Each structure stands twice: as C-alpha cells, then as structure tokens.
Amino acid sequence: MSDWTPPGKRAFAQGITHSCARLGNAITPPLVAWLMALVTWRGSFVILGIVSTAWAIAWGLYFRDNPGDHPVITPQELEKLPPYASRSEKEKNPVPWLLLARRMLPVIIVYFCYGWTLWLYLAWIPQFFLHSYKLDLKNSALFSAGVFFAGVVGDTLGGVLSDRIFEKTHSRDKARRNLVVVGFLCSLGFMVPIVFTHNLTLAAICLSLAFFFAEFTIGPMWAIPMDIAPKFSGSASGLMNTGSALAAILSPLVFGYVIDKTGNWELPFIGSIGLLFLGSILAFWMKPDRELREAA
C-alpha cells in the first residue's frame, strides 16, 4: 500500500480497501443463510472456499510488489508514487524493532479499542438480533447486513475526508488523529441508547450509526503506520494490527462470560463505550506528524 499510493491518497486507499471488507461482512450473513438452506452449512464452507481460492490465484497472477513491474501502469502514474525500495535495499536497512514498537505502542492500544468494538459487531450482532429481539435467522441476517453496510460508507468517507484535510492543512495530526478522536466519540455516543432501549428500529439505527463512525476511523488509522514509518510501513501496520488481533481473542470470551452470567445482550456494549472513550484520549499520543527518523 505504501509503494502503490502517494502520501496524499493513503487514507482513501485504506478506506476503500476496508470498505470492501465491510461489504463482505454485509453480504455474508444473508448469503450464508441462503447457502445453508440450499446446501447445508458444510456446503456453504465449500462454496466460499472455492471462490476464495480462485480469487487468491487471480491476485497472485495479477499483482506486482513493484509498481514499475506492472504491465498496465503508466509513466505518469509512476511519477506520483514514492521510489520503490528493492529487496536488497531493504536488507541494508533492517527494521528498528525496538524504536518502531515504542513509537507504535499508542497506536496499537488505540487500535485495540477499535478492534474490541469491531469484534463486538462481527461476532455478536447477528446473535444480538436473534436473542435480544427474537428475530429468526433470515431476518437477523438482514438486519446485520444493514448495520454492516453503514460501515462500508464510513470506511470510504473517512478515507476521503482524511486525505482532503491533509491536502488543505498538510497536518497529519489534523487529518489522521483528529478524525479518529471524532469517530470514536460519535460511535460511543450512538451506542449509549442501545443499552437503555429495547426498540428494534431505534437499536438498528443506533447500531448502524455507531458502526459508521467506528469504521470512519479506519482510513486515518491505517494511514498512520505509513506516516510514522514509510520505509517500514508493513512492520508498523503489523504491529498496529496486533491490537485488533488481541481484541479478537479476548472480546468474544468476555462477551460470552457476561451474557452467560447476566443474560443481558446489551451489556457488552458498555465495554465498547468505555474503550472507545479511552481510545479517544490515548489518540493524542499517536503523533502521526512525526516520522520515525525524526524521532531517532
């Protein structure tokens, strides 16, 4: 992503990529519900596996690490991209792991706070509609799809707006950090009514708006590793994503324990509200305007 996009388009590239992932989240619940009725749940695994394998082969044949090696790229497009570092050049400059980890630590924690909310949606939203509002599998999948479609819009819009702000202000703090803070606060604000209401329409609207603003932060967040460490953006992104991965491990266990003990499907949202508030505060320590070499 760092090799294929100029600095002023990084948030949009990340936003549109993640919006396609959320489009998959939106389409999957009703699609798999239909496939399960047609070919059983085992058959749905086989069909999705075949499609995924076919795309992996197509990707492997089409993609190039070096933009200059791609057969359809133009010289005008190459001029806008940063210089490509070959494998030998990268080997001469090994990743400064300790310094990089220290700089990325606030970003990792903030992304953990986001990841906790993401996995609340990915793991529990279909079951939330099923158990809290007694919807059948088909209707639960349709309501879940509607919520995830809001994330598709949020991902794209957040990336576009982040790059627009960067083009006008040339401040990565304003274009990245400030949008993350606003997105987190708006997301937690729309989660609060879910804890106190049991109206299906209101819950679906609030869930959609909360997910929209949570995903609104994705473009700015994923641009930050490239802003902080453009030469080591893969390693920086990997470090950041450990926050979400850790949230993916812990959050379903915590959600399950809370629901088993209380039977209340709204309570897990309180944890997300608290972590989003914490993340909005810790975001001020991310400092995307300072590149790694400047810190060194």
N, C-alpha and C positions, 0 to 999 in steps of 0.2 A: 504493500500500500504506500509506503514511504517512497519507493522507487518510481511508482506509477502515477503519483499525484503531486502537483506543485503545492507549496505551503498554503496558498490561499484557497485550496479546494479540498483539504484533508478532512474537515468536518463533514462536508457534503458527501464525500466518498464513503466515510464510515457510516454516516446516517443512512444513505441509500442501501448500503450493504445490509445493515441491521434491520432496515425496514422490510427487506425481502425475507429475512429470517422470521420476523414477526408475521409476515404474510403467510409463511409456512405454518406458524403457530395458529393463525386464524383459520386456515383452510383445513388443517389436520383433524380437529375434533369432529366436524360433520362428515369429513371424508372417511375417517377410520370407522365412525359409527355405521356408515353406509357399507363399507367393505366388510365389517364384522357380520352384518346381516346377510351379506351376499356370499362370503367365502369363509366365515368364521374368523376369530382373532388371529389364528395361526396363518391363515391365508393372507390377511392384511399385512402381516410381517413380511411374508414372501414377496408380495407385490411391491411394497415400499422399498424392500431391499434390492430388488431388480432395478427399479427406477434410479435409486441412489447409485448403484454400481455403474449403470450406463452413464450417468452424469459425471462420475469420477473419471471414467475413461475419456469422455469428451473433454473434460477440463485438462487432463494430463496431456492430451494431444494438442490442445489449442494454446494453453498459457505458456508464457516465457518469463523467466525471472528478470532478464534484462530487456527493457522496453525496445532497445535498439535491435534486438534479435527477432522481434515480431514482424511477420511479413506484411501487415497492413498498416503499420504506424507510419506517419508522415514526418519529414524533417521538421516541419513547423511545430508539430506536437512534441517532438523530442527536445526542441529548444526551450520549451516551457518547463521541462522536467529537470529535477536535480541530477547532477552527474552520477552515473551508476558506478558503484564500487564493486570491482571483481572479487572473486573468492580469495585470490592471493593478497589483494589489498586489505581485505577484512581480516585475514590471518595475521597480517603485520600489526593490526590494531585490535588486540583481544578485548573482550568485553570487561570493563572495570566493575566487576560484580558488586564489590562492597560499596563503592561510591554510588553506583546505579541503584542498588537496593535502598540505600539511605535516602536518596532523592525521591524514589518512587514509593516509599513507605506511606506517606499521607494519601497518595493516590490509591494505593492498594486498600487502605482502610475505607476510604470514601466509596470505592467500587464494591467493597464488601457490603456496605449499607445499601447500595443499589441492588446488588445481587440477591440480598435477602428478600427484597420486595419482588424482584423478578421471579424467583423460585416460588414465592407465595402464589403468584399468578400461574406459573407453568404447572406446578404440582397440585394446586388445590382449587383453582377456580371452577373447573367442571364439577368437582365433588361438592364445592360450596353451594352451587346452584341446585345440585341433586339433593343434598341433605338439608340445607337450610331453607330451601323453598320448594322441596318435594317435586322438582321437575324430573321428567323421565330422561333417559339417555339422549334422545334426539333433541329435545328442547334445551337440555343442559348444554349440549354441544353447540347449538345455535347461539345461545346467549354468550357462551365462552368465545365463539368466533367474533361476535360483535365487539367484545371487550378488546380482543387482540387486534382487530382492525384499527382501533384507536391508536394502538402502538405503532402501526405502520405509518400513519400520518405524523405521529410525534417524532419518530426517528428521522424522517425526511425533513420535516420543518425545522427541527433542532439543528441539523447539519447545515441547512441553507442559511438560517439566521446567524449561526456562529461564524460562518465564512463572510457573510455580509458585514457583520460588526468588525471582523478582523480587517477587511478591506478598507473600511472607513476610519478605524481608530489605530490600526497596526498594534493593538494591545491584545496579547493572548490572554491576559488576566480578564479583560472585559469580555472577550469573545468566547472563552472556554469556562473559566472558573465562575464568573458571574451567572452564566446561563445554567450551570449545574446547581448553584445555590437556589436560583429562582425555580427551577424544575423540581427540586427536592421539596421545597416549601409548598409549592402548589399541589404536588402529589399527596403529601401528608394531609394538606387541608381538605382534599376531596375524599380522603379515607375516613376522616372523623365521622361523617354521617353514617357510614356503613355500620359502625359499632352500635349506633343508637336507633337505627331504623330497621323495620322488617317489611318494607315496601319493595316489591320486586323491581318495579320500574325505576324507582329512585336509586336502589342499590346498583342496578345495571348501569345507569347514567354515571353515578359517582365512581364506580369501578373503572369505567371507560375513561373518564377524565383523569383519574389518578394514574392509570397506566399510560395515558397520553403524555402526561408531564414527566413521569418516570423515564419513559423512552425518549422524551425530548432532550434528555441529558446525554444520550448515547454518542451522538456525533461529536459534541465538545469533549466528552470524556476520552474517547478513543483517539482524538487528535492530540491529546496531552502527551502520551508517550513519544509521539513523533516530534512534538515541540520541545520536550525536555531533552531527548536523546535521539536526534535524527539519524546518527550513524549506527545506533544500537536499538532502533525502534522495535525490532522483533523481540529482543530480550526484554525491553521495557514493557511492551504490551503483554508479554507472557507473565511478567511479574505482576502487572496490574490485574490480569485475569485470574491469578491465584486467589484474589479476594472474592470474586464471584464464585469460583470453584469451591472455596471453603464454605461460603454461604449455601451452596447447593448441597453440600454434605450435611451441614448442621441443621438448616432450616426445616426440612421435612421431618426430621426426628423431633425437633422442638414442637412443630405444629401438631404432629401426631400425638405427642405426650399431652399437650394442652387440651386437645379435643377429647382424648380418652378420659382425662380427669374431670373435665367440665361439661362435655357435650355441647359446648358453645362454639359454633363455627365462625363467629365474628371476632373472638378474642385474638387469634393470630394477627389480625390487622393492627392491634395495639403495638405489638413488637415492631412492625414495619414503620408505624408512625414515629416511634421513638428513635429508630435507627436512621430514618430519613432526616430527622431533626439534628441528630448527631453528625451525620454526613454533611449537612449544610453548614455546620460550624467548622468542621475539620477541612472543608474545601479551601478555606483561606490559607492553609499551609501547603497547598499543592504547587503554587508558583510556576505556572507554565511559561511565564515570560523569561525565566532564567534557564538557559541551555546548560547541559551538563558540563561542558568545557569551561563555561564561565564560572560555575561553582568550584571547579577544580582549581 
